[in-house]
Amino acid sequence: MQLYFVRHGRTQYNVEQRFQGGSADSPLVESGITGAKAAGKYLQRTQFSHVYSSPQGRALDTAKLITAENQWQPAITIDQRFSELDFGSWDGQLEQDVTPKDQLENVIHHPAAYQPELANGGETYAEFVARTTAAVHDAVAKAGVANPQPVLIVSHGLVTTMTLKTLMGVPVSGLRAPFVVDGKVLNTVGHGIVDNDSLTIVETHDNINFQLVTWNQTSYLTE
């Protein structure tokens, strides 16, 4: 079966370059709304077995815009485990302003060394991917690995990127490194994550091994 991951549309915090993790939200800007509708139109003839969304407003609003375009009008199931990585007190702050700088360096470049208890509180990368990958495994189990109808998961940049890396065998220490598949470095934005309103597809036949089908697709945003 296949899983379709869509990152939420661009938000005001994205524009302002603020931390926007599991305890922060900001509304979709116009381009984020337009992009979500474009993703929905691109997927309007895809019949999903289940649709899941993070409970956070930016993701849930994106999911609603996508499903509104779908000819089957699928229901949305909210799963708390698809929330973004919790940055604690850093959430809502400008990226350039947070301290201590050594932990800022770690959160961006050295995920295995990141210790939120020394900075902002929140989650470690290991805690984060443990909950997101568990949610994916549960979604696959519920739909059934032989199901011809894909599952749609609307969430966040780190959720999509780090979850898929983990499912494909990348250790915590490599989660912020360039993502290399079949000898090719895959395109990312920001600090190594997928674009707003982008589509990434993986497939699995056993809920153990996952293969990449489509990575960070955004072509429909300019059509």
N, C-alpha and C positions, 0 to 999 in steps of 0.2 A: 504494500500500500504506500501511498504518498502523503506527505505532510507539506502543506503550503504555509509558509511563515511570511507575514506582512508586518513590517515595522510601522508604527503610528506615523501620522502626518507631522509636518514641521510645526513646532510650537514657539510661543514667545520666548520661553527659556532657551530653546535651541538658538534662536536669533541672538539672544543676549549672552550666550555661552555661559549659562549657569548650570550647576549640577542639578540634574533632574532625575533622581533615583526613585526608590520605592516609597519615600515619604514626601514627595513633592509632585506638584502638577502645575501645568499652565495650559491655557487654551490653545487650540489649533489656530494658526494664522491662516490667512486666505489661501496661500499656496498649499498648506497642509490639507485643507478641506478639498481643494481642487484635485490634489493628488490622490486623496482617498477615494473620491468619486471616480477618478480615472482608473484606479486599481479595480474598483467595483465593476466598471464597464468592461474591463479586460476579462474579468472573471465571471461575468454575468451568466454565461452558459455552462459554468462548471457546477455540477451538483455535488455538494459536500455532504459527507455522512454526518459530520459534526462541525460546529464552529465554536471555538473557544476564544475568550478574550481575557486579558489582564483586567482587573477591576478599576485600574486607574483611568481617569477621565479621558486623557488623550488617546489611549488605546481603545477604550470602549466606544468613544465617539467615532473613531476611525472604523471600527468593526461595524457600527450601525450604518455608516455611510456606504461601506462595501456591500453589506447584505441588502440594503435598500435597492441596489442596482441588480441584485441577483434574481433571476426569473423564478427561483424556488422559494425565495424569501425565508431562508433558514433562520431558526432560532439561535440565539447566542447564549452559550454557557459561560459564566464568569468563573475563573479559577484563580484564586489568590496567588497560587504558585507561579503564575506567569507575570507577576509584578516585577518591576525593574530592581536591580541591585540596590539595596538600601544603603545610602551614603550617610545616614544619621544627620548630624548637625550641619554637614556640608550641603545637604539638599537645599536648593534655593539660593545658594551663594554663587557669586561669580567665580569661575574656575581659577582666575588669576589671583583671587584674594584668599583662598583657603590656606590654612596652616595645620600642621607643620609641613614644610616643603618636601622633606624626605618621604613622607607618606604619600604626598601628592605624586611624587616621582614614581613611587611603587605602584600606586593604583593605575597609573597610565602605562608603565613600562615593565614592572616587575611584580606581577600579580601574586606569586607565591610568597613574596616578602611583605606584602601589604598587611598591616596590622591595624585594623580600624579602632581597636581599643586604645591605641596610642595617639589617636587623632580625633576622629569624628563620631565614633560609635558606628553602629550599622553592621553589615555582614562582611565576612571574608568571602573571597572568590569560591573557596571550597564549599562553604555553606550555600552560597548562591546557586552554583551549578548542580548541587545535590538536589535541591528542591525543583529546579526547572526541568532537569532530565527525568526526575520521578514523574512529573506532570506529563511529560511527553510519553513515557512508557505506559502510563495509565490511559492516555488518550488512544494510543495504538491498540492496547489490549481491549478497550471498550469497543472500538470500531471493528477490530479484527484484522489481522495481517493480510488476509486474502480479500479484503473489501476493495472493490474497484472504484469506490467513491472516496476521494481524498478528504483529509481533515484540514481545516483552516485554523490557524492560530495567529491571532492579532496581538502583538505585544510591543516589545521595545528593542532598541539597538543592541544592548548588551545581552538581553534574553535571547534574541535570535542568534547573534554571532557566537557567544560563548557556549550556549547550549549545543549548537550544531558542532562546534569544534570538539566539545567534550564527547558527544555521541560518536564522533568519528575518530576518537582515540587521542586527541590532543590533551596533554596533562595540564594542570593548573599553571605550571611555570611557563607554558607556551601560549596561554590564552590571548596575550597581547602581541605576540609575534605575528609577522605576516603569515597569512593562511595559504599554504602551498598544497595544491591538489594536482596529482599527476604531473608534477614538475612545474606547474604554473602558479605564479603568485596571483591570488584573486584580488580584485579591486575592492577597496574599502574607503570610507571617509572618516574624518575626525581622527580619533585615536584607534583606528582599526576596526570599525564597525560598519554595518550595512546602512544604506541611505534611508531617509524618511520615505515612507510609502512604497518601499521596494518589496519585491517578491523573491523569496528563496524557497526552493523545493528540494526535499530529500525523500528517499524511499527506503523501505525496509521490508524484508520478507520473513523476518523472524523476531523482530523487536529487540534485536541484539546488535546486529550490524546495520549501519546506515550509510547510504551512498548519496552523494550530491548529484542532483539533476539540473538545477538552475540556481545560479548564485546572483543575488543582488540585482535583479532585473528591474530596470526603470524605463525601458523603452516606451511604454505606454504613457508616461508622463509628458512626453513631447509630441505625441501623435495628434 
